[in-house]
Amino acid sequence: MNDIEVVLRDGGSYTITKEQISYWIYLYPNLNVEDEITYLKELWTTGTIPRKTAKNINKFINKWLSNQSKEEK
C-alpha cells in the first residue's frame, strides 16, 4: 500500500496517506479501498466528477466509500 497523490480543484496536490487508507480499510472491510480511491483519482483526472478542495476531500472520500459499502451489502 502506497500514498496516493491527487490533484485538487485549485491545481495543488493532496496526498492520501497510507494511514488514512488503513483507517478506511478498517471502516469498510467489504471494499477494496485502494481500488476505490484509484477509481476516484481517475474520475477527477478525466473531469468526470469535479475535483475537490483540500478542505472537503476527506469528507467526500469517506462518503463515497460509505455509499459504495452500502451497495456491496
Secondary structure by P-SEA (a helix, b strand, c coil): cbbbbbbccccbbbbbcaaaaaaaaaaccccaaaaaaaaaaaaaaaccbbbbccccaaaaaaaaaaaaaaaac
